[in-house]
Amino acid sequence: MEFILNLIHKLLNTYLPHIATTALIHFIPLYLFLKFLYFIFRSIFFIENVAGKVVVITGASSGIGEHLAYEYAKKGARLVLAARRRKSLEQVADMAYWLGSPQVISVHADVSKVEDCQRLIEETISNFGRLDHLVSNAAVTPLYMFEDLVEVTNAAPAMDINFWGAVYTTHFAIPYLKETKGKIVAITSSAGYLPAARISFYNASKAALISFFETLRVELGTQIGITIVTPGLTESEMTKGKFLTTEGKLEVDQVMRDVEMSVTPILPVEKCARSIVKSACRGDKYLTEPLWFKTFFIYLLFFPEVVDWFQRWFLIPGPGKPATESPSKILLDVTGLQKYVYPESLLSPHIKVD
């Protein structure tokens, strides 16, 4: 039996890659054509009208979450907004109401706590009796080299908020989303695929989130639609420089922001939010915004060694040198491109406190 099993594996190792590659080359053009036709068909006939429907958004006090609230409000959705900052959340709720949402409630919640996530969904059902869209958006970004982390548990919030926060809310929301054949909009990140230095925990949390929702999509089938969003660099508090330090504290460090993001154009948040809501209403399975970020995925797929080398060379200076001497920061300083590739809001270090 062992001989037969080894023979099977040898045959598969020898022939299956060649057969699969040949089939892929022939199938891709037809697949892309049919996918394009299906996209056009959905865009014309299957755009969901969310007017009057109930949408829960976590991490809604700033950034993408805040502007998703505004986009849903313009379409007449009823909103449940959740975040840890009360005052900022209430300001977003007021603006969403002014923009057209018939009813908005704000829920002070920390998604890293399972009881808060349960309460968020319970308050939604108590107030509205239904749930149509769950938008999992809350996130934090640790920024440091892994070997600089003295107390490893200080990195726990990355998984607690970014991953478990989405899992908890999804767990409590699923029964109600099934009733309405609703949708989950998972705001992950292109960092879930790309190995950028200093954000290993952020990368890992987003990669876990992508894998979780892809598997959940298989398990749920057509009962609940799932749109997985992988934004590139987008205007937010993170791209303003708000990071989790090695001590486990949230601080704004725009110098390290410049090191990490360099001359990469940062997408205005309004455009990103608009695309996300359109994609969710269209029933897309995936959305990468801006679209050109997909180029990095292609290079990572075919040239992973080159991507690894470039990321290390570009973001990490030589031994004994400070991070500010990395090629990424030098390029930004020498070219003076910051004022052209960063939205104006990112040039100030001020963020919402409460």
Beta strands, then each sheet from edge to edge (+ up, - down):
strand 1: 54-58
strand 2: 78-83
strand 3: 104-108
strand 4: 133-136
strand 5: 183-187
strand 6: 225-229
strand 7: 242-244
strand 8: 250-252
strand 9: 286-287
sheet 1: 3+ 2+ 1+ 4+ 5+ 6+ 9+
sheet 2: 7+ 8-
end
